[in-house]
Amino acid sequence: MTVAEMGFAMPAEWTRQEAIWLSWPVADERHWAGAKHSLMQAKFAEIAAAISHFENVCINAPHRDHQSIRAACLRAKINERHLHLFDHPNNDVWCRDHGPIFVKHPQTGEVAVTNWGFNAWGGKFPPWDLDDAIPQRIAEQLGIRCFPGGMILEGGAIEVNAAGQLLTTEAVLLNQNRNPQLGRQEVEQLLRDGLGMKEILWLRGGIEGDDTDGHIDDLVRFVSDGALLACVDPDSSSTNHKILLDNWNDLSEFRTVAGGSFDMLEMPMPQACEVPGWRLPVLPASYVNYLLVNDGVLVPQFRQKKNDQRALAVIKEIFPDREIVAIDCLDLVEEGGTLHCISQQQPAAGC
């Protein structure tokens, strides 16, 4: 039987959560060495502390680093009761993509792990063997069932609502660097079978500078079963203008499960974030890469006062009953992502 046939489905991110999972920065020359590693440790500790004031935060890292991680988190004033460290060695920090994608049975309340393959976004950043092993390790640590996904899939490539609709991009899931043996129909069937989805909605591509080839969580997010928050860039000279306009037009044609149009909400992009001489000419900075937690929203900021404040106002209007927490992510986005990219939510068990 498939995961869907057993009654499981991936919950929407706004449903009640047990924990947020992070993978701690690795100190090596391939990532953040020296002062940059210290900077990123402090940033991850800040993010972990922010999460801990709403719910549990679980961290993947080799055991030898646990003492220093705990110390960094305590300096950031974490709620220590909500901090949980796991001896899960990792290659990189992008837990959204290499971590487990959790599913839940709505009748029994059982939570399980789905374990999809991970190949570092088409083999771009080897090695990835430790990251690929993390979903199985987490399932074993939690004592919950683990189901194989059947293809390469990163969590940042998909966005779901509670009605069984899934958004993704052709640029990622139909890319030959992921699953060259699979066509659109085969990919859709695996998503239906493995995540309990009813309908797959396709956009074309992603924003400039995205190492992932075009993850959905930099483009558009479900904010309810009938509403979408989508990035726009009115500057016609921007490298992102056309793709975001094309995506907006495609999103406008999609229909809810009830058959109506989605309520379309705009999130303006920040000004282009650039680091002279860096491998990415334009950093993939996006305000929709926010993270929902229980009763809160963590929102990335890029040291652009006017744009940052506007993004916070948009999020506050959409989620008026949640506490909004601004997190400076300019240093983090140099490596290719922000808050949603580094995290993976675990739904709360029970009905």
N, C-alpha and C positions, 0 to 999 in steps of 0.2 A: 504493500500500500504506500501511496505517496504521503508526504506531510499534509497536503491539503485533504486527501481522502480520510486521514485520521482526525481531521477537524481543526488542525492548527492553522494559524495565520499570523503574519507579522502585524503587530499593533501599530497604530499611528503614534508618532513621537509624543503627542500631547496626552496620551493615556498615562495612568499612574506608573511611576518608575520605582524600582528597587535600588538601582545604582547607576552611576556613569562609570564606564571603564576608560582608562587612559593607559598609554604605553610611554614609559619615561624616556627622555632624551639619552641617547647613547653617546658616550664620550669617545669618539674616534675621529681620525682625520677625514673620513668620508662624510661626516656630519658636522657636529659642533665641537671643535677642539679649543682647549685653553679658555680664554675669557668668554668666548661665545657660548661654550657649554655652561659656564657659571650663569651667564645671562639667561639661557634657556631653562636651566634648572629653577631659577627664581621665578621665571614666567609660568612654568608648569605648576610650581608650588602655589602661585597666586591663583591660577585657574582651579587647581584642586581645592584650595581653601574656599573659593567662591562657591563651588559645587557643594562642598561639605556643609554649608549653612542651609541647604535645602534637602540633601539626601546623602546616601553613601557614595563614596568615591573609591573605586578599586583600581589599583595600579599594577601593571605588568612590568617587572624589572628583575634582573638577576639578584639573588639573595645577597650577594656581596655589597650591593648598593643600597640595601634597605635602610641601614642606619642613617646614611647621609640624606636619603630621600625624606625620611621621617623628620630629620632635623630641619631640612629646608622647608617642609610643610608647616612645621611648628613655628618657624620664623614668620611665615606668612599668615599665622593665626588661624590655622585650620581647626575645625571641630574634630578633635582627635578621635572621638567616639565613632565618627563616620569614615575614618581612614582605614583602608584594608590593603595591605601589600601582599603580592603573590610572587612566588619564585618562578616567573615566566620570562626567561631571557628573550630579548627582542632585538631585531635589526634596526628598527626605525620607529617613529612616533605615531604613525598614521593609523590609529586604532579603528577609526571608522571603516577603513578599507581592509585591514588584515584581521580585525577582531571578529567575534561571532556576530551573526545576525540572529537575533532572538525571535522566536515565535511563541504564541500562546494559544491554549485551547480555551475558547470563551465559556464553555460549559463547565469543565473541570477546574479551570484556573491553572493548569499545569503550564510551566514555562520550559522551553527546550531550546537548544542551540542548533542552528543550521550552519554547517561547515562547508563553505564554498572555497574553491581554489584561489590562491593569491600568487601573482607572478610579478609584483612590483610594476603595475601599469604597463604591461607588455614587455617585461624584461629590461626596463630602463635603468634600474638601480639595484644591481646585485650586491650582496646576497640577500635572499628573502626567506630562507628556510626556517629560521626561528619565528619570524612573523607568521608564516603559513601554518605553523604548529599551534599557534595560540588558541584558536577556537576549541580544538580538542582538549587542550590543557584546561581551559576554563570550564568546559563541561565536566571534566573529571573532578576538578576542585569543588565545583558546586554540587556534584552528584546528580546531575540532570541528564536527560537523554540528548544525544547528538546525532543529527541526521545529515548525511552527505548531500551537498547541493547539486553536484553533477557538472559544474562548469566553473570557469574563472569568473568571479563577481566581486566587486568592491562595494562596500556599503554606501560610499559616497556617490555611486552611480545610480542609485535608486531613491525615490521619495514616494511614500505611500500615505494614503488617508485611511480612515476607518471603514470606508465603504468597499474596499478591495480594489481600488485603482492605484496603479503604479506608474510614475513618471520616470523616463530615462532618456538617454540620447543615443542616436545611431553612431555618433563619433566614438563612443566607448564600447557599447555592447555588440555592435556589428563590426568592430575593428578587428582586422586580421591578426593583430598582436595578442588577442585574448583567446578567442575560441574559433579558429579558422575553419574548423570542421562543422560549425553550426550556422544555419541560416536564421532569418528572423523568426520563422514559425517555431523552430526548435528552441530558440532562446525564450520566446514567449511561453512555450509550454513548460519549460523548466522553472520559470518564474511563477507560473500558476501552480505547478505541482509542489515546488519547494517553499513557497512563501504564502500560499493560500490566496493568491491574487485572482481577481475576476477579469480585469481589463488592463492592458498595457498601452500607455500613451507615449508616443515617441516624439521627441524634438530632434533637431539635426545636430548642432554642435555647441561647443562651449566657448568660454571667454579666452582672451589672449593670455598667454603665459602659463596655461594650465597644463602641468606635466601629466595629468591624468587623461588627456585628450578631450575632456569636456564633461566633467562631472556635473550632475544635475543640481547638487547642493550649493553651487555657485551661481545658479541661474534662476531657480524658482522653487518655492516651497508651498506645500499645502498648509493653509492655516485653519482650515476646517474641511469637512467633506464637500463643501460647495464653494470654497474660495481659494484663490491662488495669489501669492505674493511673488511678483516677477520683476527681475531687474530690467531697468531701462537706461538708456544712455542717449539723451537728446542731441549730443554733440555729433554732428554728422562727420566730423573729421576723426572721431575716435575709432580705434581698431575694433571696438566692440559694438559700435552702433548698428551695423547691418545684421549681425547674427542675433543680437537681442531683439531687434525689430522683427526679424523673421520668426524668432521664437514666440514673441508676443502675438503675432498674427496666427501662428499655429495653435497656441494656447486658447485663443479666442474662439477657435472652431471646435475645441473639445467640449464634450458634454458630461454632465454629472451622471451618476447612476440613475437619478430620477428623470433625466432627459433634458434638463435645462442647461443654460449656459453657466459657466463658472463666474463668480464675482471676481473681477480682475482688479488687483491692487498693485500699485507701482512702488518699486523701491529704486530710487536713483543710485547709480554707481558712484563710488568715490572718484576723485580725480586720479589719473594714472599714477600708480606708485612705482617709482623707478629707482634702481641702485646702479650708479655708473660702474661699468665693468663687470657686473654680475651676469651669471649665465642666462637669466631671464630678462629680456629687454623691458618687459612690463610685468609686474607682479600680479598674480591672480587674486586681487583684493575684491571682496564682495561682502556687502552688508547682510545678504541672506544666508551667509554661512554662520548663522547664530545657532545657539544650543538651547533647546527647551529642557528645563528641569522642573521638578515638582514646585509649583507656585512661583516659578521664576523664569527669566530668559537672560542668558549671557550673550551680549552683542559685541561683535568686533568693532574696534575703532582704529583709525589710520592717521591720527594727528592732523586731521583736517577739520578744524573746529566747526565750521558751518555745516559741512556735509555729515560729520559725525553726529551732531546734534539733531539734524533732520532725520537721520536713520533711527536714532533713539525715539524720536517723536512718532515715527511711523509704527515702530514696534509697540510702543506704549498704546497707541490707538487701537491696534489689533488685539493686544493682550492687556486690557485695562485692569484685570484682576491679578496680574502677575507682577512680581518685583523685577525691575529692569536693572541689570548689572552691566556696566560698560567695562570692556577689557581692551587695553591697548594691544594690538596685534601686529603692529608694523614690523617688528623684528621677526615675529613668527612667520609672517607671510613670505618673507624672503625664501624660505624653504618650500613654499608651494601651497600653503593652506592655513586655515585659522581654526576657530573653535569647534565647528562641526566636524571638520576633517580629523581632528585629533581624538575624538570621543566616540563612544558607542553606548547607547542606552540599553539597560536591562529592565524589561517590564516587571512590575510587581506580580508575584504569584497570587492566586486566589481569584474568586469571582467578584 
